[in-house]
Amino acid sequence: MVIERIEAKELDNNDAINYIKSIVEEKYGQVAKNIKYIGGGSFGKAFLVELEGKSIVIKFLRAENMCDKECFDLNLLAKNCSVKIPKILFERKANELIPLDCYGMELIGGQSAFNVFKILFMGAKRKNKFAEQVTTALHEIHLCTNTKFGDTQNPNCDNWLDYYKPFAKAIYDTSEQLFQEGKLHKKIIEIMRLAWDKFDTIFSEKVSTACLIHGDLNITNIMVDKDYNITGIIDPLNSMFADREYDLFQLDNMGGKKFNLRKTYIQKYGASKNCNIKCAFYALWNEVFCYIKAGTLFWSIMNPLIKNMYKNLAKI
């Protein structure tokens, strides 16, 4: 397995708006009333599009072979969660007119919990209610299981480590190479070496069930209304049939610890003996993987992950 950087295609917002005008005419026979950029990451850009009588979201994928996967995963997650997950309205592959894949999806009401500043100052009772809603929705997703582990579109591994260990090893090997090339900081590779040496101990407990996971469920991807009730879940990433605890480290991210999301999930549904150190490993490896793929490193995220990995390693 080889982990390599993805070269994202350029997409100027003005070009995207012109593309959307063509797409709306093609798909709906209408003229878009208004188009607004609403966000994006390393490989995607999303736009709110007002049509006659409704609003939709159109997302462009700036990397190859992402469109089918994202649409498949959104549809699969939507079938297995009572909380709203965007319905796919159409999928459009790149052509000579529009050089990027894209898809349209329904608009989920509310706004990202990450952008609601007042949510941080909710009382304990209200925070507990929010945590209950999030963890119940996530558990519903985890109740969808498979006989095999692996990517949602082709799960083909009998055991979780048959899938995860080669993936983790590829990230580690690539990190060593980047360090030798002067492209990865010494403090990152040092903690990765220590953690990799303990891999078999960290993952000594057998994962018995292949559970569907969202892959990126932190509060940035949880939509809430004005009363902080959940209105939807968006933006899965690398969804798969996996160890359900591979979903839990994300619950701590982007302020999730303030709501005790992971703690609440574990109290309600249990966890393995090594859950804490597994989550520390998953989180660190995931952040390095994102750096390898996108080329962007956020020390505000990385430093706490390094500290947490050291803390958990000291306990074994």
C-alpha positions as CSV (number, residue, x, y, z in Angstrom):
1,M,0.0,0.0,0.0
2,V,1.3,3.4,-1.0
3,I,0.2,6.7,0.6
4,E,0.8,9.7,-1.6
5,R,-0.1,13.4,-1.8
6,I,-3.2,14.2,-3.8
7,E,-2.8,17.1,-6.2
8,A,-6.0,19.1,-5.9
9,K,-7.4,20.7,-9.1
10,E,-7.7,24.4,-9.0
11,L,-11.2,25.8,-8.7
12,D,-11.8,29.6,-8.6
13,N,-15.1,30.5,-6.9
14,N,-16.1,32.7,-9.9
15,D,-15.5,29.7,-12.2
16,A,-17.5,27.5,-9.9
17,I,-20.4,29.9,-10.0
18,N,-20.4,29.8,-13.8
19,Y,-20.3,26.0,-13.7
20,I,-23.2,25.9,-11.3
21,K,-25.3,28.1,-13.6
22,S,-24.8,25.6,-16.4
23,I,-25.5,22.6,-14.1
24,V,-28.8,24.2,-12.8
25,E,-29.9,24.8,-16.4
26,E,-28.9,21.2,-17.3
27,K,-30.5,19.5,-14.3
28,Y,-33.5,21.7,-13.6
29,G,-34.1,23.8,-16.6
30,Q,-33.9,26.9,-14.4
31,V,-31.8,29.9,-13.8
32,A,-30.2,29.9,-10.3
33,K,-31.6,32.8,-8.3
34,N,-28.5,33.0,-6.0
35,I,-25.3,31.1,-5.5
36,K,-23.1,31.4,-2.4
37,Y,-19.9,29.7,-1.3
38,I,-20.5,28.0,2.0
39,G,-17.3,26.1,2.8
40,G,-14.8,23.5,1.8
41,G,-11.7,21.6,2.7
42,S,-8.6,20.4,0.9
43,F,-10.4,18.6,-1.8
44,G,-14.0,19.9,-2.0
45,K,-15.9,23.2,-2.3
46,A,-19.6,23.5,-1.5
47,F,-22.1,26.2,-2.7
48,L,-25.6,27.0,-1.6
49,V,-27.8,27.4,-4.6
50,E,-31.3,29.0,-4.5
51,L,-33.7,27.6,-7.0
52,E,-37.4,28.3,-7.6
53,G,-39.1,27.0,-4.5
54,K,-36.1,25.4,-2.8
55,S,-32.4,25.6,-2.0
56,I,-29.8,22.9,-2.6
57,V,-26.1,22.4,-2.1
58,I,-23.7,21.6,-5.0
59,K,-20.3,20.3,-4.0
60,F,-17.3,20.1,-6.4
61,L,-14.6,17.5,-5.8
62,R,-11.1,18.7,-6.5
63,A,-9.5,15.3,-6.6
64,E,-10.1,12.2,-8.8
65,N,-12.3,9.3,-7.8
66,M,-14.0,10.9,-4.8
67,C,-17.5,11.6,-6.2
68,D,-18.9,8.0,-6.3
69,K,-17.5,7.2,-2.9
70,E,-19.0,10.3,-1.2
71,C,-22.4,9.8,-2.8
72,F,-22.4,6.1,-1.9
73,D,-21.5,6.8,1.7
74,L,-24.0,9.6,2.2
75,N,-26.8,7.3,0.9
76,L,-25.7,4.4,3.1
77,L,-25.4,6.5,6.2
78,A,-28.8,8.1,5.6
79,K,-30.4,4.7,5.5
80,N,-29.0,3.9,8.9
81,C,-29.5,7.1,11.0
82,S,-32.7,8.8,12.2
83,V,-30.9,12.1,12.2
84,K,-31.1,13.8,8.8
85,I,-28.1,13.1,6.5
86,P,-28.1,15.0,3.1
87,K,-30.0,13.2,0.3
88,I,-28.1,13.0,-3.0
89,L,-30.1,14.7,-5.7
90,F,-27.7,14.1,-8.6
91,E,-24.2,13.1,-9.5
92,R,-22.3,14.7,-12.4
93,K,-18.9,13.6,-13.7
94,A,-16.4,16.0,-15.2
95,N,-16.5,16.7,-18.9
96,E,-15.1,19.2,-21.4
97,L,-17.7,21.8,-20.2
98,I,-17.1,21.4,-16.4
99,P,-13.7,19.8,-15.6
100,L,-14.5,18.6,-12.0
101,D,-16.8,16.0,-10.6
102,C,-19.7,17.3,-8.5
103,Y,-22.9,16.3,-6.9
104,G,-26.1,18.0,-5.7
105,M,-27.6,17.3,-2.3
106,E,-30.4,18.6,-0.2
107,L,-29.8,21.4,2.2
108,I,-29.8,20.6,5.9
109,G,-31.3,23.3,8.1
110,G,-29.4,25.0,10.9
111,Q,-25.7,25.7,11.1
112,S,-22.5,23.9,12.1
113,A,-22.3,23.5,15.9
114,F,-18.7,24.6,15.6
115,N,-19.9,28.0,14.4
116,V,-22.4,28.6,17.2
117,F,-20.2,30.4,19.8
118,K,-23.0,30.3,22.5
119,I,-23.1,26.6,22.5
120,L,-19.9,26.5,24.5
121,F,-21.7,28.3,27.4
122,M,-24.7,26.0,27.6
123,G,-25.4,24.6,31.1
124,A,-24.5,21.1,32.0
125,K,-28.0,19.8,31.5
126,R,-28.2,21.2,28.0
127,K,-24.7,19.9,27.1
128,N,-25.7,16.5,28.3
129,K,-28.8,16.6,26.0
130,F,-26.6,17.6,23.1
131,A,-24.2,14.7,23.9
132,E,-27.2,12.3,24.1
133,Q,-28.4,13.3,20.7
134,V,-25.0,13.0,19.0
135,T,-24.1,9.7,20.6
136,T,-27.5,8.1,19.9
137,A,-27.2,9.1,16.2
138,L,-23.7,7.7,16.0
139,H,-24.7,4.4,17.7
140,E,-27.5,4.0,15.1
141,I,-24.9,4.2,12.4
142,H,-22.7,1.7,14.2
143,L,-25.6,-0.8,14.4
144,C,-25.2,-1.3,10.6
145,T,-22.7,-4.1,10.4
146,N,-21.1,-6.3,7.8
147,T,-19.4,-9.7,7.7
148,K,-16.3,-8.1,6.3
149,F,-14.1,-5.1,7.2
150,G,-13.0,-2.5,4.8
151,D,-14.2,0.3,2.5
152,T,-18.0,0.6,2.3
153,Q,-18.0,-0.1,-1.4
154,N,-15.9,-3.2,-1.1
155,P,-15.4,-4.6,2.4
156,N,-13.2,-7.7,1.9
157,C,-11.2,-8.3,5.1
158,D,-12.0,-11.0,7.6
159,N,-10.4,-9.1,10.5
160,W,-10.0,-5.4,11.3
161,L,-6.2,-5.5,11.6
162,D,-6.0,-7.2,8.1
163,Y,-7.4,-3.9,6.9
164,Y,-6.0,-1.4,9.3
165,K,-2.4,-2.5,10.1
166,P,-1.2,-2.4,6.4
167,F,-2.8,1.1,6.2
168,A,-1.2,2.3,9.4
169,K,2.2,0.8,8.3
170,A,2.0,2.6,5.0
171,I,1.4,5.9,6.9
172,Y,4.3,5.1,9.1
173,D,6.7,4.2,6.3
174,T,5.7,7.4,4.4
175,S,6.3,9.4,7.5
176,E,9.8,8.0,7.9
177,Q,10.5,8.9,4.3
178,L,9.2,12.4,4.7
179,F,11.3,12.8,7.8
180,Q,14.5,11.8,5.9
181,E,13.6,14.4,3.3
182,G,13.2,17.1,5.9
183,K,9.4,17.3,5.3
184,L,8.2,16.0,8.7
185,H,9.1,17.4,12.1
186,K,11.3,15.3,14.4
187,K,8.8,15.5,17.3
188,I,6.1,13.8,15.1
189,I,8.3,10.9,13.9
190,E,9.7,10.3,17.4
191,I,6.2,9.7,18.9
192,M,5.2,7.7,15.9
193,R,8.2,5.4,16.4
194,L,7.3,4.9,20.0
195,A,3.6,4.2,19.2
196,W,4.4,1.8,16.3
197,D,6.7,-0.2,18.5
198,K,3.7,-0.8,20.8
199,F,1.2,-1.5,18.0
200,D,0.6,-5.2,18.9
201,T,0.0,-4.3,22.5
202,I,-2.3,-1.4,21.7
203,F,-4.4,-3.5,19.3
204,S,-4.2,-6.8,21.3
205,E,-8.0,-7.0,21.7
206,K,-9.8,-8.6,18.8
207,V,-12.5,-6.4,17.1
208,S,-15.4,-8.8,16.7
209,T,-17.8,-6.7,14.6
210,A,-17.4,-4.7,11.4
211,C,-19.5,-1.6,12.1
212,L,-20.4,1.2,9.7
213,I,-18.6,4.4,10.7
214,H,-19.1,8.1,9.6
215,G,-15.3,8.7,9.7
216,D,-15.3,12.4,10.6
217,L,-18.0,13.0,13.2
218,N,-16.8,16.1,15.1
219,I,-18.9,19.1,15.9
220,T,-18.0,20.9,12.7
221,N,-20.1,18.2,10.9
222,I,-23.1,18.4,13.3
223,M,-25.8,20.9,12.3
224,V,-28.0,22.5,15.0
225,D,-31.0,24.8,15.2
226,K,-31.3,27.9,17.3
227,D,-32.2,25.8,20.3
228,Y,-29.0,23.6,19.8
229,N,-31.0,20.6,18.8
230,I,-29.4,18.5,16.1
231,T,-30.8,19.0,12.6
232,G,-28.4,16.9,10.6
233,I,-25.0,15.3,10.2
234,I,-22.9,16.1,7.1
235,D,-19.5,15.4,5.4
236,P,-18.5,11.8,6.1
237,L,-14.9,11.0,5.3
238,N,-13.5,7.6,4.5
239,S,-16.5,5.8,5.8
240,M,-16.0,2.1,6.1
241,F,-16.9,-1.1,8.0
242,A,-14.5,-0.9,10.8
243,D,-13.8,-1.0,14.5
244,R,-16.5,1.3,15.8
245,E,-13.9,3.0,18.1
246,Y,-12.2,4.3,14.9
247,D,-15.2,6.8,15.0
248,L,-14.7,7.8,18.6
249,F,-11.5,9.8,18.5
250,Q,-13.2,12.4,16.2
251,L,-15.7,13.1,19.0
252,D,-13.0,14.8,21.0
253,N,-11.9,17.0,18.1
254,M,-12.8,20.7,17.5
255,G,-14.2,21.2,21.0
256,G,-16.0,17.9,21.4
257,K,-14.3,17.3,24.7
258,K,-16.3,20.2,26.2
259,F,-19.5,18.2,25.7
260,N,-18.0,14.9,26.9
261,L,-19.1,13.3,23.6
262,R,-16.7,10.3,23.7
263,K,-17.2,9.8,27.4
264,T,-21.0,9.8,26.9
265,Y,-20.8,7.3,24.1
266,I,-18.6,4.9,26.2
267,Q,-20.9,5.3,29.2
268,K,-23.9,4.3,27.1
269,Y,-22.5,1.7,24.8
270,G,-19.2,0.4,26.3
271,A,-15.7,0.2,24.9
272,S,-12.7,-2.0,24.8
273,K,-10.1,-2.1,27.5
274,N,-7.6,-0.3,25.3
275,C,-10.1,2.2,23.9
276,N,-8.2,5.3,25.1
277,I,-4.9,4.4,23.7
278,K,-6.4,3.1,20.5
279,C,-8.2,6.4,20.0
280,A,-4.9,8.2,20.7
281,F,-3.2,6.1,18.0
282,Y,-6.1,6.5,15.5
283,A,-6.1,10.3,16.0
284,L,-2.4,10.7,15.6
285,W,-2.2,8.5,12.5
286,N,-5.2,10.2,11.0
287,E,-3.8,13.6,11.3
288,V,-0.5,12.5,9.8
289,F,-2.4,10.8,7.0
290,C,-4.3,14.1,6.3
291,Y,-0.9,15.9,6.2
292,I,0.5,13.4,3.7
293,K,-2.6,13.6,1.4
294,A,-3.1,17.4,1.6
295,G,0.3,18.8,2.6
296,T,-1.1,21.0,5.4
297,L,-0.1,20.6,9.0
298,F,-2.0,22.3,11.9
299,W,0.1,22.4,15.0
300,S,-2.9,23.5,17.0
301,I,-4.3,20.0,16.3
302,M,-1.1,18.0,16.2
303,N,0.5,19.1,19.5
304,P,-2.4,17.9,21.7
305,L,-2.4,14.6,19.7
306,I,1.3,14.1,20.4
307,K,0.8,14.9,24.1
308,N,-2.1,12.5,24.4
309,M,-0.1,9.7,22.7
310,Y,2.7,10.1,25.1
311,K,0.3,10.2,28.1
312,N,-1.4,6.9,27.0
313,L,1.9,5.2,26.1
314,A,3.1,5.9,29.7
315,K,0.2,3.8,31.0
316,I,1.2,0.6,29.3
